[in-house]
Amino acid sequence: MVSDRTIGIILMVVSAIVILAYFWLLFIPPSIHIPLLNVTITEFIIRLTVMIGVLGVFGILAWIGYTLATTPPPKPIEEIEKEIEEELKKLETETKKEGEAQTK
């Protein structure tokens, strides 16, 4: 199995490569024109970065909305208090029965 240290080193190396490639494509780009989108590589990188950011933010907002919509509301405090009182009464009756059984 791969150790945490190895995974950490791989993540650092890959991150450094991505950072350098991003810097190179953004500030020292090759003269590549993407005909399908009619943009240069620098414009494409900027658009891609903005799109990833927008997808990330609104993806998280959608997940929060889904969670809020599908999670049932909590019980009212009065109902919880009633349940606790019932459980306490049950425990009291059980302890009384056990106490009576031990004295006999």
N, C-alpha and C positions, 0 to 999 in steps of 0.2 A: 504494500500500500504506500502511496506517496505521502511523504511527511508534510506537515504544515510549513516547515521551513522551505521546502522545495516549491510548494505552491506560492508562498510569499515571494520568493525570488522570481518565479515565472511571472507573477502579476506585476512586479516592479519593472522587469525587462519589457514586457508587453506595453505597459503604460508609458515608459520612456520612449519606445518606438512610435507609439501612437501620437504622443505629444510632439516629437520631432517631425513626423510626417504631416501632422496638422499645421505646425508652424511653417514648414516648407511649402505646403500647398496654399497657405493663406498669404504669406508674405514674399515668397520667392517662387511663384508658380511657374510650371512649364507653360509654354504657349499652346495649351490644348483648348480647343473650342468644342463644346458639346452641342452638335447640330440639332439633336432632338429637342433640347430645351432652349436652344439659342442663347446660351450663356457660356461664360468662361469658367474654368475650373475654380477660380477664386469665388465667383458668384455662387457657384453650385455648393461649395463648401460652406459658405455663409448661410445659404438657404437651408442646407441640410442640418446645420447646427441649430438654427432657429426652429426648424420643424421638430427636431428631437426634443428640444426644450418645451415647446408647446404640447407635444404629445405626452411628455412626462408629467407636466403640471396638470393637464386636463385628464390624463389617465388616472392620476391619483385622486382628483376631484370626483371622477366617475366612480371609482372604487369606494370612496367615502359615501357617496350618494347611494350606491347599491347596498352598502352595509347598513346605512340608516333606514333604507326602504324595506329591507328584508329582516331586520332584527325586531323581534316582538317587543312591545313596550314593557317596562318593568311593572311588577305588581304594585298596587297602591300600598302605602305603609300600613293602613288600617287592616288590610287583609293579612299582611305579614305578622302584625301584632296579634291578630286572632289565632293564627297558626301557632305562634310561639306560646300563647296562653293555653291552647289545647294540648300541646306537647308537654307543658309544665304540669297540667292537671293529670295527664296520663302517667307521667313520672311519679307524681305524688301518690296516686292510687297504687301504682306498682310497688313503691317503697313501703307504703302502709301494709300491703298484702305480704310482702317479704318480711316485714317486722313482726307481723302477727304470726306468720308461719314459723319464725325462729323462736318466738316465746312459747309456742305449744310444745 
